């Protein structure tokens, strides 16, 4: 296997939100597209809704994220034997950040990047779509910063500080 930016295999990153219907799916799709061979992106929810918000689907598809990857799922899928071992878990909503998480195999690094919930936007479709675009842009800036981190910033003693800097900068 060819090395990806000085590492033998891609890092697995799991984005968590309560319902896995908007923010976590947007983060998964962005890292899935922008992360190239350095990252494998996943998302899940503590209490998944079972459906992805249509505006999140629209945005994920607009950047070329595969439709078959867009689904609402439980974080339990990633806490069982045989599931991909995560290198990094990022909560993207305040509710999920405060919940008791499963014990993750491999003891991944964790971070919290809170974003407002675009699915709570009021008004017609134009107002809702605009809210999704704003949050999508905010998530994109953080994902781009993650993707641009130099390899040495992924050392365990540096990663938490790097992730906090990314959060604070946007």
Secondary structure, 3 states (H helix, E strand, C coil): CCCECCECCCEEEEEEECCCCCHHHHHHHHHHHHCCCCEEEEEEECCCCCCCCHHHHHHHHHCCCCHHHCCCCEHHHHCCCCCCCCCEEEECCHHHHHCCCCCCCCCCEEEECCCCCHHHCCCCHHHHHHHHHHHHHHHHHHHHHHHHCCHHHHCHHHHHHHHHHHHHHC
